[in-house]
Amino acid sequence: MSEPTGEVSKQAKDMGLLIHAASFAGYVFPLGSVLGPLIVWLMKRDEFEFANQCGKNCLNFKLSLLIYALISAILILVGVGVLLLAGLALLDIICTIMAIVKASDGIAYQYPLSIKFLK
């Protein structure tokens, strides 16, 4: 977990929090866990550096989870995929809630198991 340099404004914290929270759209819409944060990040990344950091971290994690879920879906044929998918869903919920709490404190949360697509 890295803290951004300087004081993070209330608006920047709110945008970081919104980016992480938008990923819960994936439980309602297909690919919403990627599209929700992507839309907010694209709108606010130039305005708030903190939102830029949160957006990159969130999108890296959600894209990584998407890859892991696709692999797990294939592994359903072997029998372990269902357990892996359940574990990924639990990891997603827990880490996203932790990221929301950290963003409200002005800390850019580093998700575990993230592949760095966006640097």
Biotite code that builds the C-alpha atoms (Angstrom):
import biotite.structure as struc

atoms = struc.array([
    struc.Atom([0.000, 0.000, 0.000], chain_id="A", res_id=1, res_name="MET", atom_name="CA", element="C"),
    struc.Atom([1.469, 3.291, -1.013], chain_id="A", res_id=2, res_name="SER", atom_name="CA", element="C"),
    struc.Atom([0.443, 6.704, 0.120], chain_id="A", res_id=3, res_name="GLU", atom_name="CA", element="C"),
    struc.Atom([0.331, 9.484, -2.423], chain_id="A", res_id=4, res_name="PRO", atom_name="CA", element="C"),
    struc.Atom([2.620, 12.400, -1.837], chain_id="A", res_id=5, res_name="THR", atom_name="CA", element="C"),
    struc.Atom([1.021, 15.351, -0.116], chain_id="A", res_id=6, res_name="GLY", atom_name="CA", element="C"),
    struc.Atom([-2.448, 15.793, 1.315], chain_id="A", res_id=7, res_name="GLU", atom_name="CA", element="C"),
    struc.Atom([-5.317, 14.189, -0.595], chain_id="A", res_id=8, res_name="VAL", atom_name="CA", element="C"),
    struc.Atom([-8.389, 16.411, -0.954], chain_id="A", res_id=9, res_name="SER", atom_name="CA", element="C"),
    struc.Atom([-11.864, 15.273, 0.020], chain_id="A", res_id=10, res_name="LYS", atom_name="CA", element="C"),
    struc.Atom([-12.938, 15.322, -3.645], chain_id="A", res_id=11, res_name="GLN", atom_name="CA", element="C"),
    struc.Atom([-9.960, 13.176, -4.675], chain_id="A", res_id=12, res_name="ALA", atom_name="CA", element="C"),
    struc.Atom([-10.744, 10.683, -1.893], chain_id="A", res_id=13, res_name="LYS", atom_name="CA", element="C"),
    struc.Atom([-14.370, 10.550, -3.032], chain_id="A", res_id=14, res_name="ASP", atom_name="CA", element="C"),
    struc.Atom([-13.325, 9.898, -6.636], chain_id="A", res_id=15, res_name="MET", atom_name="CA", element="C"),
    struc.Atom([-10.943, 7.130, -5.535], chain_id="A", res_id=16, res_name="GLY", atom_name="CA", element="C"),
    struc.Atom([-13.699, 5.600, -3.445], chain_id="A", res_id=17, res_name="LEU", atom_name="CA", element="C"),
    struc.Atom([-16.128, 5.848, -6.383], chain_id="A", res_id=18, res_name="LEU", atom_name="CA", element="C"),
    struc.Atom([-13.684, 4.109, -8.717], chain_id="A", res_id=19, res_name="ILE", atom_name="CA", element="C"),
    struc.Atom([-13.376, 1.128, -6.376], chain_id="A", res_id=20, res_name="HIS", atom_name="CA", element="C"),
    struc.Atom([-17.108, 1.037, -5.604], chain_id="A", res_id=21, res_name="ALA", atom_name="CA", element="C"),
    struc.Atom([-17.992, 1.172, -9.315], chain_id="A", res_id=22, res_name="ALA", atom_name="CA", element="C"),
    struc.Atom([-16.409, -2.250, -9.716], chain_id="A", res_id=23, res_name="SER", atom_name="CA", element="C"),
    struc.Atom([-19.393, -3.780, -7.901], chain_id="A", res_id=24, res_name="PHE", atom_name="CA", element="C"),
    struc.Atom([-21.332, -3.094, -11.122], chain_id="A", res_id=25, res_name="ALA", atom_name="CA", element="C"),
    struc.Atom([-19.877, -6.412, -12.284], chain_id="A", res_id=26, res_name="GLY", atom_name="CA", element="C"),
    struc.Atom([-22.362, -8.213, -10.069], chain_id="A", res_id=27, res_name="TYR", atom_name="CA", element="C"),
    struc.Atom([-25.198, -6.562, -12.027], chain_id="A", res_id=28, res_name="VAL", atom_name="CA", element="C"),
    struc.Atom([-23.865, -6.089, -15.579], chain_id="A", res_id=29, res_name="PHE", atom_name="CA", element="C"),
    struc.Atom([-21.536, -8.297, -17.622], chain_id="A", res_id=30, res_name="PRO", atom_name="CA", element="C"),
    struc.Atom([-18.022, -6.782, -17.595], chain_id="A", res_id=31, res_name="LEU", atom_name="CA", element="C"),
    struc.Atom([-19.316, -4.071, -15.235], chain_id="A", res_id=32, res_name="GLY", atom_name="CA", element="C"),
    struc.Atom([-16.448, -4.723, -12.838], chain_id="A", res_id=33, res_name="SER", atom_name="CA", element="C"),
    struc.Atom([-14.076, -3.413, -15.516], chain_id="A", res_id=34, res_name="VAL", atom_name="CA", element="C"),
    struc.Atom([-16.319, -0.892, -17.283], chain_id="A", res_id=35, res_name="LEU", atom_name="CA", element="C"),
    struc.Atom([-17.542, 0.853, -14.102], chain_id="A", res_id=36, res_name="GLY", atom_name="CA", element="C"),
    struc.Atom([-14.089, 1.795, -12.783], chain_id="A", res_id=37, res_name="PRO", atom_name="CA", element="C"),
    struc.Atom([-12.824, 2.448, -16.322], chain_id="A", res_id=38, res_name="LEU", atom_name="CA", element="C"),
    struc.Atom([-15.487, 5.080, -16.996], chain_id="A", res_id=39, res_name="ILE", atom_name="CA", element="C"),
    struc.Atom([-14.911, 6.924, -13.703], chain_id="A", res_id=40, res_name="VAL", atom_name="CA", element="C"),
    struc.Atom([-11.127, 6.676, -14.086], chain_id="A", res_id=41, res_name="TRP", atom_name="CA", element="C"),
    struc.Atom([-11.172, 8.058, -17.636], chain_id="A", res_id=42, res_name="LEU", atom_name="CA", element="C"),
    struc.Atom([-13.297, 11.003, -16.507], chain_id="A", res_id=43, res_name="MET", atom_name="CA", element="C"),
    struc.Atom([-11.226, 11.911, -13.419], chain_id="A", res_id=44, res_name="LYS", atom_name="CA", element="C"),
    struc.Atom([-7.648, 10.700, -13.994], chain_id="A", res_id=45, res_name="ARG", atom_name="CA", element="C"),
    struc.Atom([-6.402, 14.063, -15.262], chain_id="A", res_id=46, res_name="ASP", atom_name="CA", element="C"),
    struc.Atom([-8.204, 16.028, -12.566], chain_id="A", res_id=47, res_name="GLU", atom_name="CA", element="C"),
    struc.Atom([-7.025, 14.044, -9.515], chain_id="A", res_id=48, res_name="PHE", atom_name="CA", element="C"),
    struc.Atom([-3.704, 12.171, -9.266], chain_id="A", res_id=49, res_name="GLU", atom_name="CA", element="C"),
    struc.Atom([-5.152, 10.089, -6.432], chain_id="A", res_id=50, res_name="PHE", atom_name="CA", element="C"),
    struc.Atom([-8.036, 8.994, -8.671], chain_id="A", res_id=51, res_name="ALA", atom_name="CA", element="C"),
    struc.Atom([-5.479, 8.112, -11.347], chain_id="A", res_id=52, res_name="ASN", atom_name="CA", element="C"),
    struc.Atom([-3.598, 5.867, -8.905], chain_id="A", res_id=53, res_name="GLN", atom_name="CA", element="C"),
    struc.Atom([-6.803, 4.243, -7.643], chain_id="A", res_id=54, res_name="CYS", atom_name="CA", element="C"),
    struc.Atom([-8.059, 3.690, -11.180], chain_id="A", res_id=55, res_name="GLY", atom_name="CA", element="C"),
    struc.Atom([-4.869, 1.993, -12.334], chain_id="A", res_id=56, res_name="LYS", atom_name="CA", element="C"),
    struc.Atom([-4.755, -0.227, -9.248], chain_id="A", res_id=57, res_name="ASN", atom_name="CA", element="C"),
    struc.Atom([-8.429, -1.168, -9.551], chain_id="A", res_id=58, res_name="CYS", atom_name="CA", element="C"),
    struc.Atom([-8.319, -1.862, -13.281], chain_id="A", res_id=59, res_name="LEU", atom_name="CA", element="C"),
    struc.Atom([-5.143, -3.933, -12.976], chain_id="A", res_id=60, res_name="ASN", atom_name="CA", element="C"),
    struc.Atom([-6.836, -6.068, -10.325], chain_id="A", res_id=61, res_name="PHE", atom_name="CA", element="C"),
    struc.Atom([-10.136, -6.436, -12.188], chain_id="A", res_id=62, res_name="LYS", atom_name="CA", element="C"),
    struc.Atom([-8.409, -7.364, -15.455], chain_id="A", res_id=63, res_name="LEU", atom_name="CA", element="C"),
    struc.Atom([-6.244, -9.859, -13.571], chain_id="A", res_id=64, res_name="SER", atom_name="CA", element="C"),
    struc.Atom([-9.348, -11.361, -11.953], chain_id="A", res_id=65, res_name="LEU", atom_name="CA", element="C"),
    struc.Atom([-10.981, -11.631, -15.360], chain_id="A", res_id=66, res_name="LEU", atom_name="CA", element="C"),
    struc.Atom([-8.029, -13.667, -16.630], chain_id="A", res_id=67, res_name="ILE", atom_name="CA", element="C"),
    struc.Atom([-8.035, -15.831, -13.491], chain_id="A", res_id=68, res_name="TYR", atom_name="CA", element="C"),
    struc.Atom([-11.804, -16.383, -13.869], chain_id="A", res_id=69, res_name="ALA", atom_name="CA", element="C"),
    struc.Atom([-11.411, -17.482, -17.485], chain_id="A", res_id=70, res_name="LEU", atom_name="CA", element="C"),
    struc.Atom([-8.712, -19.967, -16.451], chain_id="A", res_id=71, res_name="ILE", atom_name="CA", element="C"),
    struc.Atom([-10.918, -21.182, -13.595], chain_id="A", res_id=72, res_name="SER", atom_name="CA", element="C"),
    struc.Atom([-13.852, -21.610, -15.982], chain_id="A", res_id=73, res_name="ALA", atom_name="CA", element="C"),
    struc.Atom([-11.715, -23.899, -18.121], chain_id="A", res_id=74, res_name="ILE", atom_name="CA", element="C"),
    struc.Atom([-10.647, -25.794, -15.005], chain_id="A", res_id=75, res_name="LEU", atom_name="CA", element="C"),
    struc.Atom([-14.300, -26.587, -14.245], chain_id="A", res_id=76, res_name="ILE", atom_name="CA", element="C"),
    struc.Atom([-13.806, -29.483, -16.642], chain_id="A", res_id=77, res_name="LEU", atom_name="CA", element="C"),
    struc.Atom([-11.227, -30.912, -14.228], chain_id="A", res_id=78, res_name="VAL", atom_name="CA", element="C"),
    struc.Atom([-13.386, -30.251, -11.185], chain_id="A", res_id=79, res_name="GLY", atom_name="CA", element="C"),
    struc.Atom([-11.441, -27.565, -9.329], chain_id="A", res_id=80, res_name="VAL", atom_name="CA", element="C"),
    struc.Atom([-12.723, -24.581, -11.293], chain_id="A", res_id=81, res_name="GLY", atom_name="CA", element="C"),
    struc.Atom([-15.854, -24.095, -9.211], chain_id="A", res_id=82, res_name="VAL", atom_name="CA", element="C"),
    struc.Atom([-13.830, -23.759, -6.016], chain_id="A", res_id=83, res_name="LEU", atom_name="CA", element="C"),
    struc.Atom([-11.414, -21.371, -7.707], chain_id="A", res_id=84, res_name="LEU", atom_name="CA", element="C"),
    struc.Atom([-14.275, -19.203, -9.003], chain_id="A", res_id=85, res_name="LEU", atom_name="CA", element="C"),
    struc.Atom([-15.819, -19.068, -5.530], chain_id="A", res_id=86, res_name="ALA", atom_name="CA", element="C"),
    struc.Atom([-12.452, -18.104, -4.054], chain_id="A", res_id=87, res_name="GLY", atom_name="CA", element="C"),
    struc.Atom([-11.960, -15.399, -6.677], chain_id="A", res_id=88, res_name="LEU", atom_name="CA", element="C"),
    struc.Atom([-15.407, -13.941, -5.964], chain_id="A", res_id=89, res_name="ALA", atom_name="CA", element="C"),
    struc.Atom([-14.653, -13.847, -2.243], chain_id="A", res_id=90, res_name="LEU", atom_name="CA", element="C"),
    struc.Atom([-11.227, -12.275, -2.866], chain_id="A", res_id=91, res_name="LEU", atom_name="CA", element="C"),
    struc.Atom([-12.846, -9.677, -5.123], chain_id="A", res_id=92, res_name="ASP", atom_name="CA", element="C"),
    struc.Atom([-15.432, -8.639, -2.542], chain_id="A", res_id=93, res_name="ILE", atom_name="CA", element="C"),
    struc.Atom([-12.989, -8.497, 0.381], chain_id="A", res_id=94, res_name="ILE", atom_name="CA", element="C"),
    struc.Atom([-10.266, -6.628, -1.500], chain_id="A", res_id=95, res_name="CYS", atom_name="CA", element="C"),
    struc.Atom([-12.698, -4.149, -3.028], chain_id="A", res_id=96, res_name="THR", atom_name="CA", element="C"),
    struc.Atom([-14.156, -3.311, 0.393], chain_id="A", res_id=97, res_name="ILE", atom_name="CA", element="C"),
    struc.Atom([-10.626, -2.883, 1.763], chain_id="A", res_id=98, res_name="MET", atom_name="CA", element="C"),
    struc.Atom([-9.767, -0.604, -1.184], chain_id="A", res_id=99, res_name="ALA", atom_name="CA", element="C"),
    struc.Atom([-12.876, 1.519, -0.544], chain_id="A", res_id=100, res_name="ILE", atom_name="CA", element="C"),
    struc.Atom([-11.939, 1.944, 3.120], chain_id="A", res_id=101, res_name="VAL", atom_name="CA", element="C"),
    struc.Atom([-8.321, 2.817, 2.231], chain_id="A", res_id=102, res_name="LYS", atom_name="CA", element="C"),
    struc.Atom([-9.447, 5.308, -0.438], chain_id="A", res_id=103, res_name="ALA", atom_name="CA", element="C"),
    struc.Atom([-11.640, 7.075, 2.109], chain_id="A", res_id=104, res_name="SER", atom_name="CA", element="C"),
    struc.Atom([-8.460, 7.478, 4.198], chain_id="A", res_id=105, res_name="ASP", atom_name="CA", element="C"),
    struc.Atom([-6.515, 8.829, 1.214], chain_id="A", res_id=106, res_name="GLY", atom_name="CA", element="C"),
    struc.Atom([-4.398, 5.704, 0.669], chain_id="A", res_id=107, res_name="ILE", atom_name="CA", element="C"),
    struc.Atom([-4.075, 4.122, -2.784], chain_id="A", res_id=108, res_name="ALA", atom_name="CA", element="C"),
    struc.Atom([-4.662, 0.426, -2.055], chain_id="A", res_id=109, res_name="TYR", atom_name="CA", element="C"),
    struc.Atom([-2.423, -2.084, -3.832], chain_id="A", res_id=110, res_name="GLN", atom_name="CA", element="C"),
    struc.Atom([-4.537, -5.133, -4.637], chain_id="A", res_id=111, res_name="TYR", atom_name="CA", element="C"),
    struc.Atom([-2.945, -8.579, -4.244], chain_id="A", res_id=112, res_name="PRO", atom_name="CA", element="C"),
    struc.Atom([-2.379, -10.860, -7.252], chain_id="A", res_id=113, res_name="LEU", atom_name="CA", element="C"),
    struc.Atom([-2.535, -7.936, -9.700], chain_id="A", res_id=114, res_name="SER", atom_name="CA", element="C"),
    struc.Atom([-0.789, -8.042, -13.032], chain_id="A", res_id=115, res_name="ILE", atom_name="CA", element="C"),
    struc.Atom([0.515, -4.560, -13.879], chain_id="A", res_id=116, res_name="LYS", atom_name="CA", element="C"),
    struc.Atom([-1.219, -3.812, -17.181], chain_id="A", res_id=117, res_name="PHE", atom_name="CA", element="C"),
    struc.Atom([-1.392, -0.066, -16.471], chain_id="A", res_id=118, res_name="LEU", atom_name="CA", element="C"),
    struc.Atom([1.672, 1.567, -14.935], chain_id="A", res_id=119, res_name="LYS", atom_name="CA", element="C"),
])
